[in-house]
Amino acid sequence: LERFEFYEAAGDDDHCLTIATGETSYYANILLTVGAIPPGA
């Protein structure tokens, strides 16, 4: 995306995560775990 297209996309209500990297590969593998740790765990 171009700069201002990115700003518009990142401002959407359903946007929750952006990962910016200097990697120049066209693809990558990422393992992302999302969760919560209960209090007192």
Protein Blocks (a to p, Z undefined) as FASTA:
>chain_A
ZZklmmmmmmpmklcbdcddfbfbfbdcdddddddddehZZ
